[in-house]
C-alpha cells in the first residue's frame, strides 16, 4: 500500500540521514527584490531583501536544517542585486542570467501598515530562459530528496506548462514533488502529477474549484485535486483549522493560536515545514504537523519565511492532526 511504502521509505531515509545531509530543490523561477521603508523609532530605516514565494520557503527550509538549492532566473540590474542578496540567505543559488528584467517592489511601512509605493512583477521569461531554467531545475531536482515548485508573484511571467512538464519529469523519474500554486499553474502541476499540493481555501474559491468555504466544498475540492494527479493535498483556511487529504483520508489540522504580528506568509511557512520533514524521510503526518507549527510561528514575526527552529519544535507537539468527520 501507499502507506506501507511511505513507512519503508521513511525508515530507510532516517538511517541514511546519519551519513547524508537532507537536500531540497526549490524552483523559484521569478524571485523579486523587496524594499521596505520602516521607522521603528526615531530614525527611518531602509531594508532590502530577496523575496518571492520560493525565496521565503527556501529561507525556512534552510533554518530547519535542510540544504537548499534554489533554481531561479534573474536579469538586468535588479537581477544582479538579487543574486548577491540570495547568497546571504545560506542557500545554493543556481541562476539563469536571463534576457528579461527581474521584478521588484517598494513598500512604506512607517505607519505600521504596508503601503505600496511602486512595484514591477518582472518581464515574462523568454523561451531561451525557460529552456535553460528547466534543464537546470530538472537536474537539481533529480539529485534532491524533495522538490518544491513555487509560483511567481505575477502568473503571466512564467507559463503554466513549465510546471506540468517539470512535475511530470521529476515524478516519473522517482522524485517527490511538493507544489504551492493556484490558478492555471495549479491545474498544470496536477496534470503532471505530484506528491503533495498546498493551496488556500481563498485560492480554491477564486479558481472556481470550491463554491464556498464550507467543509463539504473544501473536502470535495481536495478530492478533485487527487483525481487530477496530486497524491495528497493541504488546504489552509486563514484563522480556521487546515484540512488535509493524506493517502485518501481527510484530516483536520489544528495549530495553537498565537498573537499575530503579520499574518502574511503562514502558508509559505507551512509548505516549508512540510518539505523539511519530508526531505529528512519523515512521515507525512509528522510533516503536516511541523508545517502547521511553522505557519503558526511565522505570524508572530515581521517577515516572511521566518521562524526559529527551536520555537517551531516546541510548538509541534501542540498541533493536532485528527480524522475529520464533518462534511464527509
N, C-alpha and C positions, 0 to 999 in steps of 0.2 A: 504494500500500500504506500501511498504518498507519505503518510506519517512515519511508517517504518523506515523508508528510505531517508527521510529527513533525520530521524534519530541516529541511524548508522553514520550518515554524513557528519552529524554534529560530533559524535564520539571520535570519528577519525580526525576531524579538523581540530578538536580540542587537544588531542595528543600531539598533532603536528605543530600546534602553536607554541609548544615548548621550544621548538627549534627555529620557527619561522615567524616573522612579523606579519600580521594580517594586513592585507592591502585592499584598496578600493580605487576604482577609476570613476571619476566624476566627469560626465560630459556636460560642459557648460559652454555652449557654442558662442554665446554673445554676452559676456560679462560687461560690467559697467564701472566707470569711475564715479564715486559718490562724493559730493562736497556738502558739508553741513556747517552752518554758522550757528554757534551756540554762545550763551552768556550765562554760565552757572553762577558767576559772582559779579565783580565789577568789570572785569576785562572780557572783551569779545574774543572768542576762540574760533579757529577755522580747523575743521577735521576733514582729511582726505583719505578715503579708503577704497579698496576694491569692493565691488558689490555685484548684485545679481543672485538669483536663487542658488545656482551651483556653487558660487564662491562662499555664500553663507553656510551651505550644507557642508562643504569641504572643511571649513573652519572648525565646525563642531565635531565632525568625524575625526579630525586630527586630534582634537582635545580629548577624545575618547580612546586614544592610543591605537589608532589605525593609520597606517601610512597611505597617504592620498596622492594620486596622480590626477591632476586636473587638465583636461583637454579643452582648449579654447581657441578662438580666433580673435586676433587683435590687430587693429590697423590705425594708421595716422599718428599724429602727435599724442592723442589721448591713449592710443594703444601702447605706445612706448612707456607712458607713465603707468599704465595698468600693469604691465609686466613687472615693473620694479615693485609696485605695491603688493602684488600677489607673492612675490619672492619673500616678503616679510611674513607671510601667513604660515610658513612652515610646511607648505605643500610642494610637491614636484610639479612644475608647470611644463606642459607640452603645448606649444603655441604655434599656430599658423599665422605668420605675419601677412595679413590679408591686404587686399586692394581697397577695402571699404573701411570707413571710419568707425571706430568704437563708440558706443553710446556713453552717456553721462547724465547726471542731474545735479542741481544745486538747490538745497533746501535751507530755509531760515527757521531755526528752532529757538530763537531767543526768547520768545514768549511762552515757551512750553508746548507749543503746537507746531506741527510740521507744515510750513508754508512754502509752496513751490515757487521758486524764482524763475528757473528755466530748466529745460531738460531736452535731451535728444536720445531716442532709443537706439541709435546706430543705423547704419545703412544695411539693406539686405545683403547677405553673403552672396558672392559670385559663384558660378559653377565650379571654377577652379578652386576657390577656397573650400567649398563644400567637399569636393573630392579629396583634397589634402587632409581636411579635418576628419573625414570619415575613415580614411585609411589609418590615421594616427589613433583615433579612438578605438577602432576595431582591434588593433594590435595591443594597445594598452589594456583594453577590456578583457581580452583573452588571457592576459597574464595575471589579472587581478582575481582576488577571492570574491569580489562582488562589484557590480557596476551600477551607477546611478545616472539616470537620464533626467536632467533638469531642463526647465523651459526658459526661453528668452523673455525679457520684460515686454517686448512687443512681438506678437506672434508672426507678423509679416517678415521679420528679419531672418527667420530660419524656416525653410519649408517643412511641413509635417512628414513628408516621405522619408527624410533622412532618419527620423525616429523609427519609422516602420522597418526600414532596411537594417538599421543598426540593432534594433531589438531582435529581429529575426536571425541575423547572422550570429549574434552573440549567444542567444538562447539555443539555436540549433547546433552550436559547437560547444555546448556544455557550460556556458557561463550563466550565472544568475543575475537577473536584471531587476532593479527597482526603479520605478518611474514616478515622478511628481509632476504631473501635467494636467492640462484641461483642454477643452475645445477640440479642434481638429487634430492637435498633437496627441491628445489622449486617445482618440479614435485610431490614429495611425499606429501608436505603440502597442495597443491591444491587438491590432491586426497582425503585428509582427510576433507577438507572444512574449510574455514576461512572467517573472516570479511573483512580483507584488506591485500594486499601484496604490499610491496615496492621492486623495483628492478631497476637497472640502465639499460640504453639502451645498454651499452657495454656488460653487462651480457646477455641480451636478444639475442644479435648478437652472442656472443661466444657460447651460448647454442643452437643456431640454431632456436630460436623462432622468430627471426626477420631477414630478409635477409639483411637489411641495416638500416641506421639511418633515413630514410625518415619518414615523418609524417604518410604516409599510412602504412608503415611497423610497426611502433610502435603502432599505433591505432589497427591494426589487431592483434598484439601480445597481447595487453591488453584484447581485446575481447575474444581471445582464453583462456587466464587465467581465465576469468569469466566463460567460458564454462566448464573449468576443475574444478571449485569449489571455486574460490575467488570472493566474492561478489563485491569487489572494488579493484582497482589497482592504484598505483602511479609509474610512470617511471621518474627517474631523467635523465637529458641529459647534464651532465657536465656544461659548461658555458651557455647553452641554457635554455629556459624555460622548466619546467617539464610538463608532461601530466598526467592527472588523469581520470580514468573511475569510476564515482561515481553514483550509482543507475542507471546504464545503459547509462548515459550521459558522453560525453567526455569534459573535461575542460583543459584549458591552465593555468598553474600556473607560474606567473612571479614575482620573488623577486627582490628587488633593488640590483644593482651592488655595491659591496664593495671591497676595496683593500684586496687582499688575502695574508695572511702570510703563510698559509699552507692549501692547497686545500683538503687534506685527511680528511675524517670523516664527510663531509657535509651530505652525505646520511644517515649515522647513526643518526646524529642530527635531520634530518628531521623525521625519524621514531620516535625518542624520543619525539619530539614536538607533533606529531600526537597522540601518545599514551597518553601523559599527558592530552590533552584536552578531549579525549575520556574517560579517567578514571574519569574525573570530570563531565561527562554527556553532554559534548558539542556536537554541530552539526558537522557532518563530514566535511563540507566545512570550518568551523572555525578551525577544527583540521588540515586540509591541509594547511591553511594559516599560522597557528602557526608553523607547521613543516617547511615550506619554510623559514620563518623568522629565525628559529633556525639554519637551514642549512647555511643560509647566514652569520649569526653571527659567526658560528663556524670557517669559513675560515679566519676570521680576527685574530685568536688566534693560538698560538703554543701549540697544544694539541688537543686531540680527546674527543668528548663528552663534550665539554666545552662551556660556554656562560652565561653571566649574564642574569638573568630573566628580569631585567628592560630594558636591551638593546633589548632583543627579543620582549618585549611588545611594545616598541616604533616602532619597525620595522613592526609589524603585520599589522597596517592599510595601510602600503605602499605596501603590497603584493596584487597582482591582481589575482583573480580566475574567469576566464571568459569562457563562452561556446566556445568550439573550433570548428571552421568551416572548416579549411583546412584539407584535407585528409579524409573527411567523405564520 
